[in-house]
């Protein structure tokens, strides 16, 4: 994944493609490439920044008026020339660019290799090019349709076929894809920004739709192969708004991208037969010998680690410590060969976390890193790595990286449970819940984002706010409080709900907002009792819960959550706390994406 462009018309395609890829640089990427129709298909690609590709294009002066291009943010395979898009089959008859994840690519690759196909990359995308070669019928659209019927996962695809030099076929499933309409020319992009220099008339493909683009025009088919009328949409946004997908801020865009991010992350590792973690090299006997787990992270990643601690201890019955990375080295940690050190970092460059990891390696611990940036320092140095597939985060306040970190920790707890044969019933229940999670997150955002926005309007009168919860809800309370502080600058604190009577109630006065998280079945009655303690002293209660009927008497407003197994509820519960922070900051007219004094990646101690 990251950015797709395409062009079909009378201009030289290469400059149009390079210009479009420049428009997509804001999304983050590690390599880029183009493919052009000219006496076959000419592919030019390079790892690194776009200037490397632009240099090759300038040197080679490739010909052709039809082409596709891509900026890649690595998911399968490290950044390299070979792993860059576009990808081709053995004979160079097809070129493919792809956003998303092909979940069953290993199975398909094995089948194709058995039939004589030779693969040249580590990516999931290359399997599409080989399938096109394997299934080619002479009919471009029919062949593509047969290929996508074999694919599981999410994808936006743009495809060239050597035998069809004046055509492009594009397909969308879960990943955005847009067609721009010019005067006798056509453009493809994964968002609107690359199209702005050429047209303001676009077709936004819907899930399951296929577009056949030729000089005669664009034909759209639905997933059943029926031709459908193309809905042409005028673009009225400016360039900055387009890069944000029409959202006012990147933070809101990234909150709304969480269902797709969760789908991508879980799709990378969650297989039909269980969990596959290709870069975790710990043998079963090593896992069984672990007698202690230590989770180390900073900020939001630390809060993700809090949920991991509860999951690992409850499912594995192994003691777990969690440390702030900035404190870890200075307490002279006790680690040995039977200790597992789990490092969590969005950027993979966080200085304190990197130093903690190196200390763990020095002490002989087994080390596993969870991060979002492929080939970052932490990812390169860790013996075992699990990548979150959240995609680039532009806003300083982490949202989709956080929820995908929690999803990975849940996967990891299930994986360990599977290997060491503990809590098999919980393991199976959580696997089913993880499969349902992205759709439930989608449903929540569609149904209840406006409810949170209405509550946030009241925040203009807030001076202080308190988040409370028990167990896993306390972990989410801490992250929710951090989010509110860092983007809205409202003073906020998070407390374990049972601690209110130990002094915190002195801070509760008439109208003070208390955000109560109530998602854990065994703790509902206890938490509701604590909420009543705050309500009785004049607090305004806003409940985030999967048990709305239990809070109707005490809450001023309720944000209802879909139901999942309790250990997975923090992933859903985090979303309304993020929305609350965002809308509170936006109501104040603040620079939501760049809070004062904060940086996206903290590379100094």
N, C-alpha and C positions, 0 to 999 in steps of 0.2 A: 504494500500500500504506500502511495501517498497521493500523487497528483497525476491526472491523465489529461492530455490534449490530443487533438486530431484536426486534420484539415483536408478538404477536397475542393478543388477549384482550379483556377487558371494561374494563380501566383506560384512562385517558387515556394514549396511547402516548408523547407528547412527554416528560413527566417521566421515564419509564422509560428512554427512549433517552438523554437527557442524563445521567442517573445512570450508565448503562452506559459512556458515552463518558468520563466522569470517571474511571471505573475503569481506562480504557485510557490515561490521560495519561502514565503512567510509560514507555510505549513510545516517546515522542517523536512529534511531529506538527507540522504547520504550518498546518492548516486543519481545519474540521469542518463537518458538515452532517447534516440529517435529511430524510426524505421520509415523508409521512403520507397515508393514504387518507382523503379526505373530499371528496365531490362531485368526484371526480377525484383527482389526485395533487398534493399541496402540498409543494414543495421549499423548504427554508430552509437556507442555507449561508453561511459566511463564512471568509475567511482569517484567520490569527492564532490566538490562544489560544481555548480553549473558552468563556471568559467572553463573547467577542463573539457566539458563536452563542447562548449561554444568554440574553443580553440581547435578541436578536431574538425568541427563542421567548417570553420573558416579555412582550414588547411586543405580539406578534401573537396570543398565546393560541391556537395552532392546535388544531383539533379532529381527532379520529380515534383509533381504538383499534387500528389496525394501522400499523406503520411500520418503517423501517430507518434506520440512521445510520452515520456513518463519521468517523474521524479520519485525515487523510491525511498521509503523509510523502512529499514529492514525488519522483517518478522521471521522469515525462514532463510537462514543462511546469513553469514556476516556480510558487511558491505564489501563488494569487490566488483571488478569489471564483469566477471562471469555471472554474478547474481543480479546485476543491473537489468532493468527492463529496457527495451522489448526482448521477449524470449522467442526462440524459433524451434522448429522441429529438426529432425536429422538432416533433411534435404534443403532447408531454408525456404520451404514453400509457403510458410506461414509466419507471421509476426504477431505477437500478443502483448498488450499491456493490461495490467490488472490491479485493481484495488480490492482489498478484502482478504479472505482466507478460504482456501479450498480444504475443507476438513478431511476429506477422504483421499488426499493426494498420494499418501503412502501406498494405499491399496491399489490405486490406479497406476501409479508408477511401477509397482511390482508386476502388474499384469502386462504393461507395455514393454518393460525390460525383458520379460519372458518371451515376448513376440519379436525381439530384436531391436527395439528402440534404444538409443544411447543418449543418456542425459548428461548435460554439461554444467548444471548449476545445482545448488542446494535448495532452490525455491520450490514452493507449491505451484507457482504460476506456470512453470515450464511444461507441466503435465497437460495443460490446455492445448499448447501448440502440437504436442505429439498426438493427442486425441484427434485434433483436426486432421492431421495426416492419416491417422489410422482409419477414420470414418469418412474420409472425403468421398462425396458422391458426384461431384461436378456441379452441384447446386450449393452455392455459398450459404444461403440462409438455412436451407434444410440441414446441412452439415453442422452448422453452429448450433442449431436447435437440438440435434442428436447429442452433441457434446455437452451442452448445459444440462440435459436430462441426466447425465451421469455424475454431475457435480453436486456435492453437498457443501454448504457453507454460504458465505457472502461474497459477492463479486460485482464489480463493474468492469466490463471487458470492452476493449476496442481491438479489432482484428483486421489484418490485411491478409489477402490470399494472392500468391503470385499469379495464379491463373485468372484472377479478376482484378486487373490493374486499375480500373476506374471505380472501385467500390470499397466501402468500409462497412463492417457490421459491428454494431455495439449492442451490449446487453446489460441490463441492470437487475441486481438482486441484492437488496439491503444497502449497497454502497451507491452514493449519488452519481448521476451521470446526466449531462445536459447537452443538447444540440443547439448550436447557434445558426440562424438563417441569415445569410448575406445575399447580395445580388449575384446569383449564379454561382455561389460558393457556400460551403457548409463547414461548420466548426464543431468540435467535440471537446468537452472539458468536464472535470469532476466538480468544479464549481464555476460560478459565473465570471469570476475575475479575469480569466484569460480571454474572454469573449468581448470585453468592453471596447477594445480598440477597433473592433470590426463590425459589431452588430448589437442591437438592443432588443432583438426578437429571438426568443428561445423556446425550445420544447424541453420540458423537464420530464424525463422518462420516469415511469412508475415501476415499482417492483414487478418483475416478471416480464417486462416489455423488452422487445428486440427492435432495433432500428436498422434498416438497410438504407445506406446513403450512397447515392450515385449522382452523376451529373444531371439526371432527369428529375431528381428530387429525393425526398425522404419518405420512406414507408415504415409505419409502426405496426408491429404485431403484438397481441397479448400473449400470455404464457401458453395458450392453446393453439397459437398459430393463426388466429383470426386477425385480419387487418382492422385497425381502429383509427379513428380520426385523430390527427395530431392536434393537441391543444397548444396554441401559440400564446406565449406570455410575454408582454412587454417588460423590459427591465428598467426600473425607475430609480434604482439605488445608485449611490456614488461608489467609487472603487473601494473605499475603506469598508463601507457597509457590506459590499459583496463578499469581501474576504471573510467577513464575519457571518456569511450565510444569511444575511438579512437581520441578524440579531444586533441589538444595540452594543453589546459587549462580548468579548471572547468568553468571559466567565459563564455567561448564560448559555452561549453556544455549546461550551464544553459540558455544562450540566446536562443539557438536552442530548448530547452525544453519548451519554453514559450507557443507555441500552445497547447501542452499537459497539461501544468499547467493551462492555461485558460479553457481548456475543462473540466478538473477535478473540478476546482472551480465553474464554472458556472453550471456544471452538478449536483453538490451537492445541489444547491439552486434553480435552474431555472426549474420549473415543467411545464407541459403542460398547466395547468390552471392558471399559474402565478408564484409567488415567495414564497418559503417556507424557513423561517429562524427559525429553531427549537429551537435555544438557545437565541432568542430575545423574551423577555417576556413582552414587553411594550404593554399595552392594547390600542385599538383604541382611547378611550377617553383620555388616557395619551398622545398619539401622537398628537391628535388635540389640546391639551392644550399647547404644546411646543411653546414658543414664541421666542426662541433663541437657536442657535446651536453653540457650540465651538468645534473645531477640534484641537487636540494637538498631536504633534509627533516630531521626530527628523530626521534630514538628509533626506534621500531618502523618508522615510515615510511621512515627512512633505510636500515634493513635491507632493506626492500622494494626501495629504489633500488639496492642492491648487486646484486640479481638483474637489474634492468633494465640496468645497465651491461654485464654479460656478454652479455645478449641483443642489445643494440643494437650492440655492437662486433662480435660474431660474425656477425650477420645483415646489418648495414648497412655494415660496414667504415668506420665513422665514429668518431673518438676520443671517448671519454666520460669526463668527470670527475664525481666525486660528492663533495658537500660536506655537512657538518653546517650547518644553517641558522644556528646561533649563531656560526659561524666565517666564514661566506661573505662578509659585507660587509666584514669587517675585514682581509681579505687583498687588497683592491683587485682584484676579479676582472676578467679581461679578456674582455669580451663585445662583440659587434657585431651587425649586422643578419643575419649568416650563422650566428649562434649560436642554438641552441634551449635554452631554460631550462625544465626540467621540474620543477614544484613538486608535492610530495606532502604532503597533510595530511588526516587523518581528519576533524577538526572543521571545517577551513576557516577557523579563527580563530587558529591557532598563531602567536604574536607574532613569533618569530624567522623563521619561514617566510614570513609575510606581508611582513616587512621585506626579506627576500631577494628576494621576487618584485618588490617595488616598485623595488628597486635594479636588477634585471634590466631592467625596463621603462624605467627612466631611462637605462640604457646602450644601449637600442635593440634588445635581443635579442627574438627571438620567444619568447613565453611560453605554456606549456601547463600547466594545473593538473589534478591528480588529487585529488579529495576525496569525502567521503561525505555531506556535509551540503549540501543544496540551498539556494541563495541565501545561503550563508555569505559572509563578506567576500572570501576568496580566490576563490570561485566568481564573485562579482559583478565583481571587478576583473580577472580573467584574461581575455585575449582569446579563449583556447581552453580548454575544460573537458571533462573526462571524469569523470562521476560513477560512483563505485562504488555498487552497489545492495545494500549489506550490511545495510541497516536500522539502526535505532538500536543502539548499543552502550552498555550500562549499566555493565558492569564497567570499572574503570579500565584494567586490562591489555587491550590490544587483541589480538583474535584474528581474528574474521571480517573486520574492516576490513583487516587485514594481508594475508590470503590473497587477498582481492578486489583489493587494490592490485597484488599480483604478477600476478594474472590480467589486469588492465588493462594493465600494462606489457608482458606477452606479446602481448596484442591489438595494442597500439600498435606494437611491433616488427614484427609481421606486417603491419599496415596500411602502415607506411613501406616495408617490403620490397615489398609489392604495388604501391605507387605508383612507387617508383624502380627496380623491376624487378631486384631483387637476391635471391639465395638463394631462388628460387621453389620448389625442392624442399623446403627446410626449412619454408618458409611453409605449404605444403600439409600437411605432416606435423604441424606445430603446430596448425593449424586443426582437424584431426581429433582430435588429443589434447585440445584445449580442449573439444570437444564431449563427449568421454568423461569429462572431469575430474569434474563433479559426482557422477556415479554411482559413480566409483571412490572418491571421498571418502566417500560414503555407505557403500560396502561396507567400507572400512577401519574406520570408526567402529563399524559393526555387529559386525565380527569381532575387532578387536584393542584396543579401548579397555580391556577388562579386563586384558589383558596389561600395558599401561602402568600401570594402577592397582596391579598386583601388584609391579612394579618400584618404584613410588613408595613403597610401604610400607617398603622398605628405607631410604628417605631419612631416616628418623628418626635414623639413626646417621651421616648425612653432615654433615661440617663444611665441606668444600670439594667442588667438582665441576668437571670440565673437559669442554668440548665441542670436538671436533676434526672437521675436514673439509677438503677441497680444492676449489678452484673454487667452483661454486655451493653446494656443501655447506658451505664456510666461511661463506658469507652466512647460511645457516640456523643454523649453529653459533652465530653471534653473536646472532641473535634468540632462539634457545633458551636461551642463557646469560642473556640479559637477562630473559626471562620467569621463569626459576627464581629469579633474584635478587629481582626486584621483588615477587613474591607469596609466596615461601616464606622469603625472607631468608637462604637458603643462599649462602655465598660461592661464586661461580662465575666461570670465565674461559673464553673461546673462543680457540682458536688454529688457525691454518693448520697442518694436520697435519705438513707438511714442516718446520715450525719447531720441533718438539719437541726435536730434537737440539741446537738452538741455545740451550739454557739451560732450557727449560721442564721437561725431564725431571727436573731437580733437585727439582721439587715433587711428583713421583709417589712414593708410598710404599704400603705394603701396605694394600689395601682401598679406596684412593681411587677414586671412581667416574669413569670416562671414558666419555662418550657419543660414540660414533663414528658419523658420518654418511657413508654409502657409497652414493651413488645415481648417480654419474657413470661411465658405461661406461669411458671412456678413463683414468680415474684409480683404478679399483678396486685394481689391484695395488699401486700406490704407497701408497694410503691403508691397505690391509690391512697392508702392511709397517710403516707408522707405528704402527698399532694394536698390532702385536706388540711394538714398542719399549716401549709403555706396559705391556702385559701382562707382559713379562719383568721388570718392576720392581714387580710386585705389584698393579697396577691391576685393579679390577673393571670389565669391559668390557660396555657395553650398546650394541648396534649397531642403527641404524635404516637399513634397506637394502632395495633391490630385488634384491639378489644374496645371499640368505640362505645359499645353499650355499657361498659363498666365505668365510663367517665362522664356520662351525660349530666349527672347531678353536680359535678364539681368543676368541669372545664368551661371556660368562656368560649372557647372555640376548639374544635377537634379536627385534626388532619388524619384521616383514616388510611391505613396501609393495607396492601394485599397480604394474604397469609402465606407464610413460608415456614419451614422448620426454624425453631428459635435460634439456632446457631447462625443462620443466614440472615436473620432480620436486620442486623446492623447495616448491611449493604443497602437495603431499601430505606431504612430509617435515616441514613446519612443524607439522602437526596433532599427531603424537605428542609433540613437544617441548612444545607447549601443554598437553597432557594431563598430561605428567610434572610440569610446574610446578604445575598446578592440584591434582593429587592429593597432591603433596608438601606444599603449603600447607594443604590440607584436613586431612591427617593430623596436622598440628601444631595444628589448631584455630584457624587465623588468619582474619582478616577478608579473605577472598580477593578480594571485589569492591572493597574500598577499602584497598589497601595503604598503610601509614603514609607520610606525607609526600608522597604523589603526588596529582595531579589529573588528571581525564580530558582536559580541554582547557587547555593552557598558554598563557594569554593575556597573560603578561608575559615580558619578556626575562630 
